[in-house]
Amino acid sequence: MNMKKLFWKIFISFILILITTVLIINIFVFKEFRESYLKQIDADLTNSAYLVARFLDSTIKQDNLSQIQLDKICKNYGEIRDLRVTIINSSGLVLGDSYEDIKTMDNHINRPEVLQALRGVKGKAVRYSKTLNTNMMYIAVPCSHNKELQIIVRTAYPLSLIELSEKSFFSNLIIICIFAFITAAGFSYYIAFKISSPLIKIKKWAEDFTNEKNNEPIYVDGPYEVESLARTMNKMMTDINNHITIISDKEKELTTLMSSMTEGVIAVDSEKNILFINKMAKVMFSLTNQKYRGQLLLEIIRCSDLEQLILKTLKQKENVEVEFDVESDSIKVFKAKSALLKGTDDIISGVVVVISDITRIRKLENIRRDFVANVSHELRTPITSIKGYVETLIDGAMGDKENAGKFLHTILNQSNRLNSIINDLLTLSSIEQDEKKDSVIFDLNCINTVISSAISVCKLKASKKDIKIKIEGDKEANLTINSYLFEQAMINLIDNAIKYSFEKSEIKINIEKAGSYINIYVIDYGIGIAKEHISRLFERFYRVDKARSRNMGGTGLGLAIVKHIINIHKGTVFCISEAGKGTTFKIQLPV
């Protein structure tokens, strides 16, 4: 039994009130009964005493009575009234007694009631009687003759009889109280149940609502206050549901916003425990998609730069911006901006950090710098050569026909090289513009026909090194392409293969259909490419061996042009090579 329950509190309170009330009533009734009973005995004893006194007074006037006669009067009257009657003279000598032999009785001059009667007033006393071995109530009244006090009449009644009456009365009263208590307890139980049951129902409803098991209004029958409580709970439920809906919508909007951001967002409290981390931040730092709220940031993301950024923000109490590198599978460059988190009372509660991945931007900046440097270098070399030879001719070499011819031939070659670089740059720029505008026209063409046309363009250069070019695989394969651009890409790859193949070697072009793709392989068995150069082959002006490439007449833009042409066709191009074992370029195009 849970004594804290409202039902038991109400029921036990009623029981305690009932017990207290019954006890008070019993004490009051018992007291009133005893006092009323004692008053009644007092009155009876007084009346009896005065009745005997008047009788004696009238009898003594007519005739003097002997002690034997007085004793007999006491016994007769005591038997009739069922009480003790004693006659005592002014000296305290007992002249008659209804219960005892007067000869054996003590002198009563010192009895309190006798002393009061000797003063001419009614005497009263309650004490233990050694004669009768019980408590007695004594009433003594004076009896006078010729207005002179002669004798005292005393009546007495044993209180043991009163105690018997009290016990009987008390027993009956207890029975009545027990019956009343049981009846009242039943009513108390019923009332406590009627009061607590709707509250228990409301409690059960509140628990179900809290545990999302019930979202329906509650209706209860009960006192006005309980019904008002139920109505208030229903209103509270409606308000809570509305607030939950609003908060949920805002949370969804915030979650959607944070999830769709290309920046990583991390919020921490003043102790650097994670409050929030969005999906992009988890991707940036290679974290699993679990919840990290409440965990220490440094335990999850071991990045001292990020830690220092947060510490600096908290210390300086201002926004901070930094760039730092993170090494995972590759080096990543991040740019982070921090801001203080403040509550409504402007107390700083933490820091929010927005992180941008600028790896590609930095890479593009490096490519741009390299491109500018390479273009400057590539253009400077032929221009410097042309300028030098022209100055030599102007300074007097024109007269030397043999050397002048060589100088002019060199100037022509360098001019052609300069023209090739400019043409390749213009071609690359044009392809990039087409790639952005998506304005290239595609037609269904036979791959073998386009590749054969490219081979014919390179045939003269191949024959000079006695290199054979073969087409293998699915020669009937058709593909929707821009034949002009695709032929240009194949010319660049075949020309590249011819440059770096050994004399009297072979170049294979294999056409292969693989599911929803067509793979085209350009395979040579030349000098090959070291592994560290492969990732940068398609960058502009990147050369594995710069001196050798220039000697072979390359501009360093051929493979970059190939990459952009394949991108326009929604395909990809790969290089597979090993130094000294030849090179394979693989083009993969969707059917």
C-alpha positions as CSV (number, residue, x, y, z in Angstrom):
1,M,0.0,0.0,0.0
2,N,1.5,3.3,-1.1
3,M,0.7,5.8,1.6
4,K,1.6,8.7,-0.7
5,K,-1.4,8.0,-3.0
6,L,-4.2,10.6,-2.8
7,F,-6.8,7.9,-2.2
8,W,-5.1,6.7,1.0
9,K,-4.4,10.2,2.1
10,I,-8.1,11.1,1.9
11,F,-9.3,7.8,3.3
12,I,-6.8,7.9,6.3
13,S,-7.6,11.5,6.9
14,F,-11.3,10.7,7.1
15,I,-10.6,7.8,9.4
16,L,-8.4,10.0,11.7
17,I,-11.0,12.7,11.8
18,L,-13.7,10.0,12.5
19,I,-11.6,8.4,15.3
20,T,-10.9,11.8,16.9
21,T,-14.5,12.8,16.7
22,V,-15.7,9.5,18.2
23,L,-13.1,9.7,21.0
24,I,-14.1,13.3,21.9
25,I,-17.8,12.3,21.8
26,N,-17.1,9.2,24.0
27,I,-15.1,11.2,26.5
28,F,-17.8,13.9,26.6
29,V,-20.7,11.5,26.9
30,F,-18.9,9.3,29.4
31,K,-18.1,12.3,31.5
32,E,-21.6,13.7,31.3
33,F,-23.0,10.3,32.2
34,R,-20.8,9.9,35.2
35,E,-21.4,13.5,36.5
36,S,-25.2,13.1,35.9
37,Y,-25.2,9.7,37.7
38,L,-23.2,11.1,40.6
39,K,-25.5,14.1,40.9
40,Q,-28.5,11.7,40.8
41,I,-27.0,9.6,43.7
42,D,-26.1,12.8,45.6
43,A,-29.7,14.0,45.3
44,D,-31.1,10.6,46.3
45,L,-28.7,10.3,49.3
46,T,-29.6,13.9,50.4
47,N,-33.3,13.4,50.1
48,S,-33.1,10.1,52.0
49,A,-30.9,11.7,54.7
50,Y,-33.3,14.6,55.2
51,L,-36.3,12.2,55.1
52,V,-34.8,10.2,58.0
53,A,-33.8,13.5,59.8
54,R,-37.4,14.8,59.7
55,F,-38.7,11.5,60.8
56,L,-36.3,11.4,63.8
57,D,-37.0,15.1,64.6
58,S,-40.8,14.5,64.8
59,T,-40.3,11.2,66.7
60,I,-37.9,12.7,69.2
61,K,-40.4,15.5,70.0
62,Q,-43.0,12.9,71.1
63,D,-40.8,10.3,72.7
64,N,-37.1,9.8,73.4
65,L,-35.8,6.9,71.4
66,S,-33.3,4.4,72.6
67,Q,-30.1,3.5,70.8
68,I,-31.6,0.1,69.9
69,Q,-34.6,1.9,68.3
70,L,-32.4,4.2,66.4
71,D,-30.4,1.3,65.1
72,K,-33.5,-0.5,64.0
73,I,-34.8,2.6,62.2
74,C,-31.5,2.7,60.3
75,K,-31.7,-1.0,59.3
76,N,-35.4,-0.8,58.2
77,Y,-34.9,2.4,56.1
78,G,-31.7,1.1,54.7
79,E,-33.3,-2.1,53.6
80,I,-36.2,-0.2,52.0
81,R,-34.0,2.3,50.1
82,D,-31.1,-0.1,49.4
83,L,-28.6,2.3,50.9
84,R,-26.6,2.6,54.0
85,V,-28.0,4.8,56.8
86,T,-26.0,5.8,59.9
87,I,-27.1,7.9,62.9
88,I,-24.3,9.7,64.8
89,N,-24.5,11.8,67.9
90,S,-22.7,15.1,68.4
91,S,-19.8,13.3,70.1
92,G,-19.2,11.1,67.0
93,L,-20.7,8.0,68.6
94,V,-22.5,5.8,66.2
95,L,-26.1,5.3,67.4
96,G,-27.4,3.2,64.6
97,D,-26.2,1.7,61.2
98,S,-28.1,-0.2,58.6
99,Y,-25.1,-2.4,57.6
100,E,-22.8,-3.0,60.7
101,D,-23.0,-3.7,64.4
102,I,-22.7,-0.3,66.1
103,K,-20.7,-1.8,68.9
104,T,-17.8,-2.6,66.6
105,M,-17.8,0.7,64.8
106,D,-15.2,3.5,65.4
107,N,-16.0,7.0,66.6
108,H,-17.0,9.1,63.5
109,I,-16.2,12.5,64.9
110,N,-13.3,13.0,62.4
111,R,-15.2,12.0,59.3
112,P,-15.2,15.0,56.9
113,E,-19.0,14.8,56.2
114,V,-19.7,14.5,60.0
115,L,-17.6,17.6,60.7
116,Q,-19.5,19.6,58.0
117,A,-22.9,18.5,59.4
118,L,-21.9,19.4,63.0
119,R,-21.5,23.0,61.6
120,G,-25.1,22.9,60.6
121,V,-24.7,22.3,56.8
122,K,-24.9,19.3,54.5
123,G,-21.7,17.3,54.5
124,K,-20.4,15.3,51.5
125,A,-17.4,13.0,51.1
126,V,-16.3,10.2,48.7
127,R,-13.8,7.8,50.1
128,Y,-12.9,4.1,50.6
129,S,-14.9,2.3,53.3
130,K,-12.9,-0.2,55.3
131,T,-16.1,-1.6,56.7
132,L,-17.5,-2.4,53.2
133,N,-14.2,-2.6,51.3
134,T,-15.4,-0.3,48.5
135,N,-15.5,3.4,47.6
136,M,-18.6,5.1,49.0
137,M,-20.4,8.5,48.6
138,Y,-21.4,9.9,52.0
139,I,-24.1,12.6,52.7
140,A,-24.5,13.8,56.3
141,V,-27.3,16.3,57.4
142,P,-28.0,17.6,60.9
143,C,-31.1,16.6,62.9
144,S,-32.0,19.2,65.6
145,H,-34.4,19.1,68.6
146,N,-35.4,22.4,70.2
147,K,-33.0,24.0,67.8
148,E,-30.2,22.2,69.6
149,L,-28.1,19.9,67.6
150,Q,-28.6,16.4,68.9
151,I,-27.8,13.9,66.2
152,I,-26.5,13.6,62.6
153,V,-28.1,11.4,59.9
154,R,-25.7,10.1,57.3
155,T,-26.6,8.2,54.1
156,A,-24.1,6.3,51.9
157,Y,-24.0,4.5,48.5
158,P,-21.3,2.2,47.2
159,L,-19.7,3.6,44.0
160,S,-18.9,0.1,42.8
161,L,-22.5,0.0,41.6
162,I,-21.9,3.2,39.7
163,E,-18.8,1.7,38.1
164,L,-20.8,-1.4,37.0
165,S,-23.4,1.0,35.4
166,E,-20.6,2.9,33.8
167,K,-19.1,-0.3,32.3
168,S,-22.4,-1.3,30.9
169,F,-23.0,2.1,29.5
170,F,-19.5,2.2,28.1
171,S,-19.8,-1.2,26.5
172,N,-23.0,-0.2,24.8
173,L,-21.4,3.0,23.7
174,I,-18.4,1.2,22.2
175,I,-20.7,-1.1,20.2
176,I,-22.6,1.8,18.9
177,C,-19.3,3.6,18.0
178,I,-17.9,0.5,16.3
179,F,-21.0,0.2,14.1
180,A,-20.9,3.9,13.4
181,F,-17.1,3.7,12.6
182,I,-17.6,0.8,10.2
183,T,-20.5,2.7,8.5
184,A,-18.5,6.0,8.3
185,A,-15.4,4.1,7.1
186,G,-17.4,2.7,4.3
187,F,-18.7,6.1,3.3
188,S,-15.1,7.5,3.7
189,Y,-13.8,4.8,1.3
190,Y,-16.5,5.6,-1.2
191,I,-15.9,9.4,-1.0
192,A,-12.1,8.9,-1.2
193,F,-12.6,6.7,-4.3
194,K,-14.9,9.1,-5.9
195,I,-12.5,12.0,-5.4
196,S,-9.3,10.1,-6.3
197,S,-10.5,8.0,-9.3
198,P,-10.9,10.9,-11.7
199,L,-7.5,12.2,-10.6
200,I,-6.0,8.8,-11.2
201,K,-7.6,8.8,-14.7
202,I,-6.1,12.2,-15.4
203,K,-2.7,11.0,-14.1
204,K,-2.9,7.9,-16.4
205,W,-3.9,10.2,-19.3
206,A,-0.9,12.5,-18.6
207,E,1.5,9.6,-18.5
208,D,0.2,8.2,-21.8
209,F,0.4,11.7,-23.3
210,T,3.9,12.1,-22.1
211,N,4.9,8.7,-23.5
212,E,3.1,9.6,-26.8
213,K,0.6,6.7,-26.4
214,N,-2.4,9.0,-26.4
215,N,-3.2,12.3,-28.0
216,E,-6.9,12.4,-27.4
217,P,-8.7,14.9,-25.0
218,I,-9.7,13.6,-21.6
219,Y,-13.2,13.7,-20.1
220,V,-14.0,12.9,-16.5
221,D,-17.0,13.1,-14.2
222,G,-16.3,14.6,-10.8
223,P,-16.4,17.8,-8.7
224,Y,-16.2,21.1,-10.4
225,E,-12.5,21.5,-9.6
226,V,-11.6,18.1,-11.1
227,E,-13.6,18.8,-14.3
228,S,-11.8,22.2,-14.4
229,L,-8.5,20.4,-14.1
230,A,-9.4,18.1,-17.0
231,R,-10.3,21.1,-19.2
232,T,-7.1,22.8,-18.2
233,M,-5.1,19.6,-19.1
234,N,-6.9,19.4,-22.5
235,K,-6.0,23.0,-23.2
236,M,-2.4,22.4,-22.1
237,M,-2.3,19.3,-24.4
238,T,-3.5,21.5,-27.3
239,D,-1.0,24.2,-26.6
240,I,1.9,21.7,-26.2
241,N,1.0,20.0,-29.5
242,N,0.9,23.4,-31.2
243,H,4.3,24.3,-29.7
244,I,5.7,20.9,-30.6
245,T,4.5,21.3,-34.1
246,I,6.0,24.7,-34.4
247,I,9.3,23.6,-32.9
248,S,9.3,20.4,-35.0
249,D,8.8,22.4,-38.2
250,K,11.5,24.8,-37.2
251,E,13.8,22.0,-36.3
252,K,13.1,20.3,-39.7
253,E,13.8,23.6,-41.5
254,L,17.0,24.0,-39.6
255,T,18.0,20.4,-40.1
256,T,17.2,20.7,-43.8
257,L,19.1,24.0,-44.0
258,M,22.1,22.6,-42.2
259,S,22.1,19.3,-44.2
260,S,21.9,21.1,-47.5
261,M,24.8,23.5,-46.6
262,T,28.1,22.9,-48.5
263,E,29.8,24.2,-45.4
264,G,30.5,22.3,-42.2
265,V,28.9,23.7,-39.1
266,I,30.1,22.8,-35.5
267,A,28.7,24.3,-32.3
268,V,30.3,23.7,-29.0
269,D,29.6,25.0,-25.4
270,S,32.1,27.0,-23.3
271,E,33.6,23.6,-22.1
272,K,34.2,22.6,-25.8
273,N,31.5,19.9,-25.7
274,I,29.7,19.4,-29.0
275,L,26.2,20.9,-29.2
276,F,25.7,20.4,-32.9
277,I,27.5,19.0,-35.9
278,N,26.0,18.9,-39.3
279,K,26.3,16.3,-42.1
280,M,28.9,18.2,-44.1
281,A,31.2,18.6,-41.1
282,K,31.1,14.9,-40.5
283,V,32.1,14.3,-44.1
284,M,34.9,16.8,-43.9
285,F,36.4,15.1,-40.9
286,S,35.6,11.5,-42.0
287,L,33.2,10.9,-39.1
288,T,30.4,8.3,-38.9
289,N,26.8,9.4,-39.1
290,Q,26.2,9.0,-35.3
291,K,25.2,11.6,-32.7
292,Y,28.1,13.3,-31.0
293,R,26.2,15.7,-28.8
294,G,27.7,16.1,-25.3
295,Q,31.1,14.6,-26.3
296,L,34.4,16.6,-26.1
297,L,35.3,18.0,-29.5
298,L,39.0,17.2,-29.3
299,E,38.1,13.5,-28.6
300,I,36.0,13.4,-31.8
301,I,38.0,15.7,-34.1
302,R,41.7,15.6,-33.4
303,C,42.6,18.9,-35.0
304,S,44.7,21.3,-32.9
305,D,44.0,24.2,-35.3
306,L,40.3,23.9,-34.8
307,E,40.8,23.7,-31.0
308,Q,43.0,26.8,-31.0
309,L,40.4,28.6,-33.1
310,I,37.7,28.0,-30.5
311,L,40.0,28.9,-27.6
312,K,41.0,32.1,-29.3
313,T,37.4,33.0,-29.9
314,L,36.4,32.4,-26.3
315,K,39.4,34.3,-25.0
316,Q,39.2,37.4,-27.3
317,K,35.4,37.3,-27.4
318,E,35.3,38.2,-31.1
319,N,35.0,36.4,-34.4
320,V,38.1,34.7,-35.8
321,E,38.9,33.4,-39.3
322,V,41.7,30.9,-40.0
323,E,42.9,28.5,-42.7
324,F,44.4,25.1,-41.9
325,D,45.3,21.8,-43.5
326,V,43.9,18.4,-42.5
327,E,45.5,15.2,-43.7
328,S,43.3,12.1,-44.3
329,D,43.4,10.2,-47.5
330,S,44.8,13.4,-49.1
331,I,45.6,16.9,-47.9
332,K,42.5,19.0,-47.5
333,V,42.5,22.8,-47.0
334,F,39.8,24.2,-44.8
335,K,38.8,27.8,-44.1
336,A,37.0,28.3,-40.7
337,K,35.1,31.2,-39.4
338,S,34.0,31.3,-35.7
339,A,31.3,33.3,-33.9
340,L,30.3,33.5,-30.2
341,L,27.1,31.8,-29.1
342,K,25.1,34.1,-26.8
343,G,21.9,33.5,-24.8
344,T,19.0,36.0,-24.4
345,D,20.9,37.6,-21.5
346,D,24.0,38.1,-23.6
347,I,26.0,35.5,-21.6
348,I,28.5,33.6,-23.8
349,S,27.4,30.0,-23.9
350,G,29.8,28.6,-26.6
351,V,31.2,29.0,-30.1
352,V,29.8,28.1,-33.6
353,V,32.3,27.4,-36.4
354,V,31.5,27.4,-40.1
355,I,34.0,25.5,-42.1
356,S,34.5,25.6,-45.9
357,D,36.5,23.1,-47.9
358,I,38.7,25.3,-50.1
359,T,41.0,22.4,-51.3
360,R,39.7,22.7,-54.9
361,I,40.0,26.5,-54.8
362,R,43.6,26.3,-53.6
363,K,44.3,23.6,-56.2
364,L,42.8,25.8,-59.0
365,E,44.8,28.7,-57.8
366,N,48.0,26.5,-57.9
367,I,46.9,25.3,-61.4
368,R,46.3,28.9,-62.5
369,R,49.7,30.0,-61.2
370,D,51.4,27.0,-62.9
371,F,49.4,27.8,-66.0
372,V,50.5,31.4,-66.1
373,A,54.1,30.4,-65.4
374,N,54.0,27.6,-68.0
375,V,52.4,29.8,-70.6
376,S,54.9,32.6,-70.0
377,H,57.7,30.0,-70.2
378,E,56.3,28.3,-73.2
379,L,55.8,31.6,-75.1
380,R,59.1,33.1,-73.9
381,T,61.2,30.3,-75.3
382,P,60.2,30.6,-79.0
383,I,60.0,34.4,-78.7
384,T,63.4,34.7,-77.2
385,S,64.8,32.4,-79.9
386,I,63.1,34.4,-82.7
387,K,64.3,37.7,-81.2
388,G,67.9,36.4,-80.8
389,Y,68.1,35.1,-84.4
390,V,66.5,38.2,-85.9
391,E,68.9,40.5,-83.9
392,T,71.8,38.3,-85.2
393,L,70.6,38.7,-88.8
394,I,70.2,42.5,-88.4
395,D,73.7,42.7,-86.9
396,G,75.2,41.5,-90.1
397,A,74.5,37.8,-90.5
398,M,72.4,38.5,-93.6
399,G,75.6,38.4,-95.7
400,D,76.3,34.9,-94.6
401,K,73.8,33.0,-96.8
402,E,74.5,29.6,-95.3
403,N,74.0,30.7,-91.6
404,A,71.3,33.1,-92.6
405,G,69.3,30.2,-94.1
406,K,69.7,28.2,-90.9
407,F,68.7,31.1,-88.8
408,L,65.6,31.8,-90.9
409,H,64.7,28.1,-90.8
410,T,65.0,28.2,-86.9
411,I,62.9,31.3,-86.8
412,L,60.2,29.6,-88.9
413,N,60.2,26.5,-86.6
414,Q,59.9,28.6,-83.5
415,S,57.1,30.7,-85.2
416,N,55.3,27.4,-86.0
417,R,55.8,26.3,-82.4
418,L,54.4,29.6,-81.2
419,N,51.5,29.3,-83.6
420,S,50.8,25.7,-82.4
421,I,50.7,26.9,-78.7
422,I,48.4,29.7,-79.5
423,N,46.2,27.4,-81.7
424,D,46.0,24.8,-78.9
425,L,45.2,27.5,-76.3
426,L,42.4,28.8,-78.5
427,T,41.2,25.3,-79.2
428,L,41.2,24.5,-75.4
429,S,39.4,27.8,-74.6
430,S,36.8,27.1,-77.3
431,I,36.2,23.6,-76.0
432,E,35.8,24.9,-72.4
433,Q,33.2,27.5,-73.6
434,D,31.3,24.7,-75.5
435,E,31.5,22.6,-72.4
436,K,29.9,25.4,-70.3
437,K,27.3,26.4,-72.8
438,D,26.3,22.8,-73.7
439,S,26.0,23.9,-77.3
440,V,27.9,21.0,-79.0
441,I,25.9,19.0,-81.6
442,F,26.0,15.2,-81.3
443,D,25.2,12.7,-84.0
444,L,25.2,8.9,-84.2
445,N,28.5,7.8,-85.7
446,C,30.5,4.6,-86.2
447,I,33.4,4.7,-83.7
448,N,35.7,2.7,-86.1
449,T,35.2,5.3,-88.9
450,V,36.1,8.3,-86.6
451,I,39.1,6.5,-85.2
452,S,40.3,5.5,-88.8
453,S,40.1,9.1,-89.8
454,A,42.2,10.1,-86.9
455,I,44.8,7.4,-87.7
456,S,45.0,8.7,-91.3
457,V,45.9,12.1,-90.0
458,C,48.8,10.6,-87.9
459,K,49.8,8.0,-90.5
460,L,52.7,10.1,-91.9
461,K,54.2,10.7,-88.4
462,A,53.8,7.0,-87.6
463,S,55.5,5.8,-90.8
464,K,58.5,7.9,-90.1
465,K,59.1,5.7,-87.0
466,D,57.8,2.6,-88.7
467,I,55.0,2.2,-86.2
468,K,52.0,0.2,-87.0
469,I,48.5,1.2,-85.7
470,K,45.8,-1.4,-85.3
471,I,42.1,-1.2,-84.5
472,E,40.7,-4.2,-82.6
473,G,37.5,-5.2,-80.8
474,D,33.9,-4.2,-81.7
475,K,34.4,-2.3,-85.0
476,E,30.7,-2.0,-85.6
477,A,30.0,-0.1,-82.4
478,N,28.0,3.1,-82.9
479,L,27.9,6.1,-80.5
480,T,26.3,9.5,-80.3
481,I,29.3,11.9,-80.4
482,N,30.6,15.1,-82.0
483,S,32.7,13.5,-84.6
484,Y,35.0,16.5,-85.1
485,L,35.8,16.9,-81.4
486,F,36.1,13.2,-80.8
487,E,38.4,12.8,-83.8
488,Q,40.6,15.6,-82.4
489,A,40.8,13.8,-79.0
490,M,41.8,10.5,-80.8
491,I,44.4,12.4,-82.9
492,N,46.0,13.9,-79.7
493,L,46.1,10.4,-78.0
494,I,47.5,8.7,-81.1
495,D,50.0,11.5,-81.7
496,N,51.1,11.2,-78.1
497,A,51.5,7.5,-78.4
498,I,53.6,7.9,-81.5
499,K,55.9,10.4,-79.8
500,Y,56.7,8.1,-76.8
501,S,56.8,4.8,-78.7
502,F,59.9,3.1,-79.8
503,E,60.6,2.8,-83.6
504,K,59.2,-0.2,-85.3
505,S,56.8,-0.8,-82.4
506,E,53.0,-1.1,-82.4
507,I,50.0,1.0,-81.2
508,K,46.7,-0.8,-80.6
509,I,43.3,0.8,-80.4
510,N,40.7,-1.5,-78.8
511,I,37.0,-0.8,-78.9
512,E,35.0,-2.7,-76.2
513,K,31.4,-2.5,-75.2
514,A,30.8,-3.1,-71.5
515,G,27.2,-2.8,-70.4
516,S,26.0,0.8,-70.7
517,Y,29.5,2.0,-71.6
518,I,31.9,1.8,-74.6
519,N,35.5,1.7,-73.6
520,I,38.2,2.7,-76.0
521,Y,41.8,1.8,-75.2
522,V,44.9,3.5,-76.9
523,I,47.8,1.2,-76.1
524,D,51.5,1.8,-76.8
525,Y,54.6,-0.1,-75.8
526,G,56.9,2.9,-75.4
527,I,58.8,4.5,-72.5
528,G,55.9,4.6,-70.1
529,I,55.2,7.1,-67.3
530,A,56.3,7.0,-63.7
531,K,53.4,6.6,-61.2
532,E,54.0,10.0,-59.5
533,H,53.2,11.8,-62.8
534,I,50.0,10.1,-63.7
535,S,47.7,12.2,-61.6
536,R,48.8,15.4,-63.3
537,L,49.0,14.3,-66.9
538,F,45.9,16.1,-67.9
539,E,46.9,19.5,-66.5
540,R,47.8,22.2,-69.0
541,F,51.5,22.4,-69.8
542,Y,52.4,19.6,-67.5
543,R,55.3,17.5,-68.9
544,V,56.9,14.4,-67.5
545,D,60.2,15.3,-69.4
546,K,60.1,18.9,-70.4
547,A,63.2,18.9,-72.6
548,R,62.2,15.8,-74.4
549,S,58.6,17.0,-75.0
550,R,59.8,20.3,-76.5
551,N,62.2,18.5,-78.8
552,M,59.3,16.4,-80.0
553,G,57.3,19.5,-80.7
554,G,54.6,19.1,-78.1
555,T,52.8,22.1,-76.6
556,G,51.8,20.5,-73.3
557,L,48.1,21.1,-74.0
558,G,47.2,17.9,-76.0
559,L,46.0,15.8,-73.0
560,A,44.2,18.7,-71.4
561,I,42.3,19.1,-74.7
562,V,41.5,15.4,-74.6
563,K,40.1,15.6,-71.1
564,H,37.8,18.5,-71.9
565,I,36.5,16.8,-75.1
566,I,35.7,13.6,-73.2
567,N,34.0,15.7,-70.4
568,I,31.8,17.3,-73.1
569,H,30.7,13.7,-74.1
570,K,29.9,13.0,-70.3
571,G,32.7,10.4,-70.3
572,T,36.0,9.9,-68.4
573,V,39.6,9.3,-69.4
574,F,42.2,7.4,-67.4
575,C,45.9,6.7,-67.8
576,I,47.4,3.3,-66.9
577,S,51.2,3.2,-67.2
578,E,54.4,2.0,-65.7
579,A,57.9,3.3,-66.6
580,G,59.5,1.3,-69.3
581,K,56.4,-0.9,-70.0
582,G,54.2,1.4,-72.2
583,T,51.1,3.4,-71.6
584,T,47.4,2.8,-71.9
585,F,44.8,5.6,-72.2
586,K,41.2,4.4,-71.5
587,I,38.2,6.4,-72.6
588,Q,34.9,5.4,-71.1
589,L,31.8,6.9,-72.8
590,P,28.1,6.2,-71.9
591,V,26.1,4.5,-74.7
